[in-house]
Amino acid sequence: MRWIHRDSLITCDHDGRVENRPSQDWVTVTAVPVLVDDDPEGRKIVACPNYGPTIKPCTKTLTVRVGYSDWVRVDGHRVVLSHLEGFTNGTPPGAVHHTVRDARQAFLGADR
């Protein structure tokens, strides 16, 4: 699993793009700040194409289910890894996920 940073591509199941916003900037991978818990939560999702009269597009990430390192921490916060998975606020509720599409770095990894 790769460490996830600000420029990693995280998307909803419909290919809407999550706007990453790191809460720290002193630990980086290729000069880009890594994400830590709970950076992927409550983030804006743009360009989700899933919409219609009774369908709500994904506009925000919700709680992360898996994807934080068990061992690696930055200032007490767990590092986000490429097996990240959580829900979005899109329809149907509790069924649409956000996941890492591309870590956009191949230098730093961790087992968990």
Helices and strands as residue ranges (DSSP letters): E 9-12, E 17-18, E 28-29, E 32-33, E 45-46, E 61-74, E 77-88, E 97-102
